[in-house]
Amino acid sequence: MAVRHQLIKKPPEAVWKVLSDAEQYGDWVVGTSRSEPEEGRWPELGAALRYEIKIGPFTLHNRTVVRRSEPTAVLELEADSGPLGTARIAMELRPWGEHTLIILDEHPLRGAGGALHNGLVEAVIQVRHRTMLGRLARLCEDDENPARASDESTARTTPARPRPHAV
């Protein structure tokens, strides 16, 4: 079971706003080249998105369904990779002072992915998660990100303090 965490220097509401934008999944989910809503309103319970994963000359058309959604706290997904099977992907957002600690937990549920799951596959998933969470943090922390722009303008109540210059 692949579990990894990342501290994101924004409050849970800002992280949730990025997770709630189905079209941005391609910007942070490793391997996803394009994503779009398929059914329902993302990330409400039962909503689905479809996306493409390109592996060399091959393109896989996958689908992910929301199985649990508690805004600003928990998002659990079931990713369906066709013949490779399905996986549970759970993201927990914990307030950590002014920031968010996100905990990502992924494991296979059905199909070939579960049958072939081993230590090597686990290591690959850990590397993928490190990259994914790094990308997610950059998207959330980027003040130019349109998914967060409205939150930032209303959330700031005190002027930002100047940062010390590095020597």
MARTI-465161 format. One line per 10 residues: for each residue y, z, x negated of C-alpha. Coordinates in steps of 0.25 Angstrom, whole numbers, plus 5000, padded with zeros to 4 digits. Last residue first. Layout:
BEGIN
Y,Z,X ~ ...;
***
This chain:
BEGIN
5143,5003,4909 ~ 5141,5002,4924 ~ 5153,5003,4932 ~ 5153,5015,4942 ~ 5152,5011,4957 ~ 5164,5012,4966 ~ 5162,5020,4978 ~ 5160,5013,4991 ~ 5170,5016,5002 ~ 5165,5026,5013;
5160,5022,5026 ~ 5151,5010,5023 ~ 5141,5009,5034 ~ 5149,4999,5042 ~ 5151,4988,5031 ~ 5137,4991,5025 ~ 5130,4989,5038 ~ 5137,4976,5041 ~ 5134,4970,5028 ~ 5119,4974,5028;
5112,4961,5033 ~ 5123,4953,5027 ~ 5119,4957,5013 ~ 5132,4958,5004 ~ 5131,4973,5002 ~ 5117,4971,4995 ~ 5110,4984,4995 ~ 5101,4980,5007 ~ 5097,4966,5000 ~ 5096,4973,4987;
5087,4983,4992 ~ 5078,4973,5000 ~ 5077,4965,4987 ~ 5072,4977,4979 ~ 5063,4981,4990 ~ 5056,4967,4990 ~ 5055,4967,4975 ~ 5048,4981,4974 ~ 5040,4977,4986 ~ 5035,4964,4980;
5031,4972,4967 ~ 5023,4982,4975 ~ 5016,4971,4983 ~ 5011,4965,4970 ~ 5006,4979,4966 ~ 4999,4981,4979 ~ 4993,4967,4978 ~ 4987,4971,4964 ~ 4982,4984,4970 ~ 4974,4978,4981;
4977,4972,4995 ~ 4967,4960,4997 ~ 4961,4965,5010 ~ 4975,4969,5015 ~ 4982,4956,5012 ~ 4970,4948,5017 ~ 4973,4953,5031 ~ 4978,4965,5037 ~ 4988,4977,5035 ~ 4993,4975,5021;
5002,4986,5015 ~ 5017,4987,5013 ~ 5026,5000,5012 ~ 5041,4999,5008 ~ 5049,5011,5007 ~ 5064,5010,5008 ~ 5073,5021,5003 ~ 5087,5019,5009 ~ 5100,5023,5003 ~ 5111,5033,5007;
5102,5045,5004 ~ 5088,5039,5005 ~ 5086,5034,5019 ~ 5072,5030,5021 ~ 5068,5015,5025 ~ 5053,5013,5027 ~ 5048,4999,5026 ~ 5034,4996,5030 ~ 5027,4983,5027 ~ 5013,4982,5034;
5005,4969,5029 ~ 4998,4958,5036 ~ 4987,4948,5032 ~ 4987,4937,5021 ~ 4982,4927,5031 ~ 4995,4928,5038 ~ 5006,4936,5031 ~ 5009,4946,5042 ~ 5019,4956,5038 ~ 5019,4969,5046;
5032,4976,5046 ~ 5037,4991,5046 ~ 5051,4994,5045 ~ 5056,5009,5045 ~ 5069,5017,5044 ~ 5082,5009,5046 ~ 5077,5004,5060 ~ 5063,5009,5063 ~ 5054,4996,5064 ~ 5039,4996,5064;
5029,4984,5065 ~ 5040,4973,5062 ~ 5032,4960,5060 ~ 5032,4951,5048 ~ 5027,4936,5048 ~ 5023,4927,5037 ~ 5023,4912,5033 ~ 5017,4910,5020 ~ 5023,4899,5011 ~ 5014,4894,4999;
5019,4886,4987 ~ 5022,4899,4979 ~ 5021,4911,4988 ~ 5032,4909,4999 ~ 5033,4919,5010 ~ 5039,4915,5023 ~ 5044,4924,5034 ~ 5042,4928,5048 ~ 5049,4939,5055 ~ 5044,4948,5066;
5049,4959,5076 ~ 5038,4968,5082 ~ 5047,4981,5080 ~ 5061,4977,5077 ~ 5065,4972,5063 ~ 5068,4961,5066 ~ 5071,4956,5081 ~ 5058,4950,5087 ~ 5050,4938,5082 ~ 5051,4929,5070;
5063,4934,5062 ~ 5065,4926,5049 ~ 5061,4926,5034 ~ 5061,4917,5023 ~ 5056,4917,5008 ~ 5048,4930,5009 ~ 5041,4933,4996 ~ 5048,4946,4993 ~ 5055,4952,5005 ~ 5069,4954,5002;
5077,4941,5005 ~ 5066,4935,5014 ~ 5067,4948,5023 ~ 5082,4945,5025 ~ 5080,4936,5038 ~ 5073,4948,5045 ~ 5086,4957,5044 ~ 5081,4970,5048 ~ 5077,4974,5034 ~ 5091,4972,5029;
5097,4980,5040 ~ 5086,4991,5038 ~ 5091,4992,5023 ~ 5106,4994,5028 ~ 5102,5005,5038 ~ 5093,5012,5028 ~ 5105,5015,5019 ~ 5108,5007,5007 ~ 5104,5009,4992 ~ 5089,5004,4994;
5079,5013,4988 ~ 5066,5006,4987 ~ 5051,5010,4990 ~ 5038,5004,4988 ~ 5024,5005,4995 ~ 5013,4995,4994 ~ 5000,5000,5000;
***
